[in-house]
Amino acid sequence: MLLALTMLSGCDSSESTATQVDPPEPGGTLQVATRNSATTYFLDRDGEPAGPEHDLVEAFADAHDWQVEWTLLASTAEVLQALKAGKVQLAAAGLTHLPSRDEHFHRGPTHTDIVEQLVCHRDMRPLPRQVEEMAGIDIHVTADSSYAAKLQSLVNQYTGIAFEEDSRTTEMLLTEVAEKRIDCTLADSNIVRTVRRHFPHLEVAMNLTSGDRLGWYLPAGQRPLAERADQWMASTEGQASITAVNQRYYAYISEFDFVDLRALNQRIDERLPAYLQLFLQAEDETGMPADLLASLAYQESHWDPQAVSPTGVRGIMMLTQNTAQSLGVDNRLDPAAAIDGGARYLADRHERLPDTLPEPDRTYLALASYNIGRGHVLDAQQLARELGKDPNSWEDMKEVLPLKADKRYYPQTRYGYARGYEPVHYVQRIRNYQDVIRPAIEWLPLEER
């Protein structure tokens, strides 16, 4: 006993002296702190929790038969304070693993590769492209963040660099840069990639780190729970969950196109208001979400009711003559008739798919059918079965649909050749547009929606 007490007294690590707490029992509750953002936790258009951190934590909890009690906090600093005070068992808030944090908390598993980026307004001249050029620039970063730690290290190495820690979130500071209220801020690349579509004037001036990882943190006494989390994240199930999160929230985001996204944001202001009530009415009548219909229409015509293609499709929803006739649309250039017809057509594509097909895969396949035709989608689903792929998984169908243009495969299909790569890009672009259009609709006052 004396020897044991002597060994304990000579141990300086707070983790060593902290009482180790067992993970929850099956059926118990896992207490988790996070913050609201598109890359962590948010409520979707149906009021359901979503987000990369949300999905990963829920999958981890489900694997252990736990319920999750979420604590939503305003900033990274508040999340870390809650963790330090022992109010939660896990922090999942887009946290970069840092040596300074490792001194106070137990490091959990990582799940996302990121780069810290200096982001400024596109019009800033000259844009800082080297660290030395950051001198004299007004830089704000989220308080107690990894960005502040990085900038402090640069302050210690270079002359003239200064920054201000701000209580606001990274997303809010990016908004401030977009509105030219501050010069620049630092943000993780996954946040920049998501937010930049809403603010096309944001410019990545330079990368300031490489090889960083986002992950979870736990209080020092939660080593057993941390080990459980490490094992799950490294397992086949955990890796599959990471892949699913990447596919749901990031993989569809195309390379940034400043011209395209600038035009979209301008047209949201200039064109969308004229047709918004028609999209909302179509949602009421068909169940197809207004933001999805608006995104589809933007992909088809850029909200131009007079649009005409060389192949004869026309109108804001770019309906073919045969499709319009089958829907009872007499004038495809009438936006009210065209939006109603296009919504009913998409709803029909959706309804013809099996009820057992999960969302969002069912919607993505319905969009592919709208674009390329139901027959070609059915061909691709049969081809998926023959190749050992899942015909009800959009991730698998993204690989199979392009084979409709491959002479090794399409001669054996019922409907023959098709540019199968087109619906893959078509769905990707609509998803990208929808992320930008959805907030524009949600932010409108109720009387305007």
N, C-alpha and C positions, 0 to 999 in steps of 0.2 A: 504493500500500500504506500509506504514511504517513497519507494522508487517511482511509483506511478505518479504521485503528487509532484515529485521533483521534476519529472519529465513534462508534466502539464504546465508547471509554473515557468519553465524555460521556453515555452512556445509563444512567439509573438503574434502569429497569424490570428486575426479575428475569426477566420473560418475554423481554425483548429479549436478555439475556445468556445465557439458558438455551439449551442445544443442542436444536434441534428434532429430534424423533424421528419417523420415518416410521410410519404405521399398519401393522398386521400385513399380511403377504402373504396372498393367498388360500390357504386351508387352514391359516392360522396361528391363534394363540390371542389372545383379548382378555381381559386381566386386569381384573376388576371387583370392587370392594368394595361391600358392602351390609350391611344388618342385618336381623334377623328381625322382621317385624311383618306384620299383615294388609294394610298398604298398601305394602309393599315386596317382601318375599321370605318364603315359608314353604313347608312341605311339605303337600300336600293329603292327603286321607284314604287315597289309594293310595300315599303316600310319594313323589309326584312334585313337583318344584319348581313353584311357582306364585307369583302376586303381581303387582301392577302394574309394579313396576320390573323384575322378572324377565322378564315377557312382552315389555316394550318393548326391553330389552337383547338378548334372544334374537332378536327380529325384526330389529333393527339388525345383529346379527352374521350372521344367516342371509342378509341381503341382500348381505353382503360375503364370504360363504363363510368365516366365521371360527367357531372354537369358542370357548366362553366358559369361563373359569376363574374360578369364584366364590370370593371370600373373605368369609366371614360373620363379622362383628364385632358386639360387644355394644352399641355405642352410636354416636351420631353423632360424638362426639369421637374414637373409635377409627378410624372411617372416614376422617375428615379427617387424622388422624395417618398412616395408611397411605398416603394420597394425597400428603401432604407428604414422606414418606420415599421416595417413588418406588416403593413396593411394588406398586402397581397403576396401570393406565393410565386408569381411569375410576371415578368414585364415583357410584353410583346408589342412593341411600338416602333418598329423600324430602327432599332438601336444598333449602331456600329460597335463592334467589339474593340475596345480600347484598353491599353494597359492601365490607364488612370481609373477606369471603371472596374477593372479586375481587382483593384486594391480594396474595393468596398463591397463587391457583389460576386456571386458565384456565376461564372460564365456558363451559359447554356449552349445548345447547338446553334449552328448557323444555317441559313437557308437561301440567301440571295447575294450574288456578287454585285458590287456597286463601285462607282468612282465618284469622288467628291469633285464637283465642278464649280468654277467661278462663272456666274451667269450675270450678264449685263443687258442693257437695252441695245437692240440692233443699231440704233442711230448714234450710239456713243462713238465719238471719234477723238483720238484713236482708241480702238478696243485694246485692252491689255492682253498681250499674247505671251508675255514673259513675266515671271514673278516680280522682277525688278520694276516692271511697269505698273504694278499695283500701288506704288507709292502715291499718296495724295488722293486716292479714290475713296469715295464715301461708301464704305462696306458695312452692311448690317447683317448679323447672323443670329439665329435662335440661341437664346441664353442656355448655358450649360450643355451645349451640343458638341458633337465631334467636330463641327465646323469651327467653333470657338477654339478648341484645342489645336486644330491645324493652323489656324491663323496666328495663334499665340506663338507657335513654333517658328512661323515665318517672321513675326515681329522681332523675335530674338536673333534672327539671322540677317535680316535686311533693314536698311535705313528707310524711314519714311512711310512704312506700311502701318496703318492703324485700322481699327475696326470697332464697332459698337455692338454689344450684346443686347438683343431685343427680346422682349417677352412674347412677341408674336410668333406664330408658327412659320415654318419654311414656306408653306404654300402662300401665306399672307405676304411674306417678304418678296416672293416672286411676283406677286400682284403689284407690290409697291415699285419694283423695278420696271414692270411693264407699263406702269402709269408715270414713270420717270420721277418718282418722289425720292428714290434713292438710286445711287449709281449701280451697285452690284450686290449680290448675295452669294452664299455658297449653298449648294443643295446636292443631295445624292442623285445619281444619274437616273434612277428609276422614277424619282419624283419629277425631275426635269422632263423626262420623256412623256410623262402623263400630263403635266400641267402645261407644257409648251404648246400643246395643240389648242388650248384655249387662248393663249397669248402668243401669237406667232412672231411678235417683235422681240421676244426673249432670245438672246444669243449666248451660246456657250463660248466663253472667251478662251478657257483652257481647263484642262484636267489638273487637279492639284494632288491627287493621290492615285494609287493603283493597288489592286489586290485586296481591297477592303471587303468585309463581309458583314451583312446584317444578320442578327440573331437574337436569341432570348437571353435575359438575365434573371437570376434568382437571388434571394437573400442568402447570406453566407450559410445559414443553417439548413438550407434546402438541398444539400448535396445529394441525398437519395432521390429526390425528385429530379434534380438535374441529370443524374445518371440515367434515370428512366427516360427522360426527354432525349438525351443523346442516343440511347439505344433505339428509340422509336424513329427518330429523324434519320438514322443510318440504315434502318430496315427497308425492306422492299416496299412496305406500306407507306413509310414516311417519304421515301423518294418519289413514289407515285403521287403523293399529295403535293409535293413541291412542284412536280411536273404539271399537275392539274391547275395549281395556282398560276404558274407561269403562262399556261395556255389561256386561262380565263381572263387574266388581267394585263398581260404584257405582250405575248407572242404575236397577237394580231395587229399591234400598233406598227404601222409601216414606218420606213425611214422618213424623217421630218422633211416636209415639202413646204417651204415658207410661202411660196406663191399660192399653192392650193389652199392652205389653211388660212391665209390672210383673206383670200376671196370668200371662203366659207364664213368667217366671222363677219365680214362686211355684208354678206347676203343674209345672215341671220338678222341683222339690223334692218336691211333695206327691203328684203323680199319675204322672209318668213311671216311677218305679221299679217300679210294679205291672205295667207292660206292657212294660218294656224287653226282657226275655227273649223275649217273643213277637215283638217287632220284629226282634231279632237272629236268632231262629230262622227267621223269614220271609225274612231276607236270605240265610241259608244255603241255603234251599230255592228261592228265585227269582232271586237275584242282584241284587235291588233293595236299595240301601243302607238300613241300619236308620235312619239319621238322616233320609233322604228319606221313608221310610214313616212315621216318627214325626211329621215335619213335615206330611205330607199328612193324617194322622189328627188332628193338632191343628187344622189348617185346617178339617177337616170337622166335628169334634165337641168340640174342646178336651179330648180324651181322656176323654170321657164315654161309657161303654159303653151307657148307657140313652138316649142322645140320640134324639129323634124329631122330624122336620120336618113342617110342615103338608102337604108333598107326598107323605109316606109313606116317604121314605128314613129309615133308622134305623141305630143302632149306632155304634161308635167309628169305623168307616170310612164310615158313611152310605151303605150299599149300597141300591139299589132292590130291590124284590121280584124283578123279572125277572132282574137281575144275580145276586142271591144264588142263585136257583134254577139258573141256568146254571153257577154255580160249585159247586153242591152244598152251599151253606151253609143249613142248616135253621133256625138260630136266629141272626138278625143281632144280637141283644143279647148273645150270648156273645162276649166280646172275643177269645178264642183263635180261634174260628171266623171271626169277622169280619176280624181282622188277616190271617189266612192267606188268606181269600178276597180281601180288598182287595189284598194283595201280588200274588196270582196274576193278578188282573184288571189291575193296572198293568203287570205283566210281559208280559201278553198284548198290551196296547196298545203296549208298547215293541217287542215282537217283530214286530208287524205292520207296523212302519215299515221302510223299506229299510235293509239293512245298511250301505249306503254313506253314509247320513245321519250326519254327524259329531256327536259329543257336544260340548257339552251340549244342542245343539238337539234331538237325538232324545228325550232325557228330557223336555224342556220340552213338546214336541209330544205325548208320551205322557201327561203330566199334563193337558194341554188336552183330550185325548181322554177321560181319566177324568172330567173335569168336564163337558164339553159333549156328548160322544158322538163316536165315530169318524166317523160320517157327516158331521157338520158340519165336522170338521177336514178331511176329504177334499174337501168343498165349498170350503172356504177355500183349500186348496192349489191346486185347479183355478182358482179365481178369481185367485190369485196369479200363476199362469202367464199368464192372460189379460191381467193388468195389467203384465206384464213384471217381476214380482217373483220372488224365489227361494222356492219352496214348501218348501225344506229349511232355510231360515234363520229362526230364531225372531225375529230383529230385523225381518225383512220380514213374517212372519206376525203379529206384534204390530199391524202396521198394517192387515193384511187381515182378520183375524178379526172386528173390530168391524163390518165391512161386511156381515156376516151379519144385522145388525139394520137395515140401510139399504135402504129400499124401491127404491132405484135398482139394487140388486145382487141381493138375496136371491130375488126371483121367478124369476131365471134359474138358480138352483142346484137341485140334485136334492132336497135335504132342506129347502129353504125357510128360513123365518125362524128365527133363534136369537139369544139375547143374547150376541153374539160378543165383547163387551167383557168379559164375566165371566171367561172363561179367561185373558185377559191379566192381570187383577188377581189371579186365583187363583194363577197361576204366580209372579207377583211376590211375593205374600204367603208362599207356600211357600218360596221362595228365601230370603226374609228370616228366616222362622222357622228354616230349616235352619242358617243361620249362627249362630244362638243355641243351637240344640239340639245341633249337632255337637260343640262343645267339652264340653258337659255329659256326653255319652256317652264321649268320648275320655278325659276326666279320671277316669272311674270305674276302680277297680282291676280287673284282668283277671278276677278271680274273680266280680266283680259284673256283668261284661258278658256 
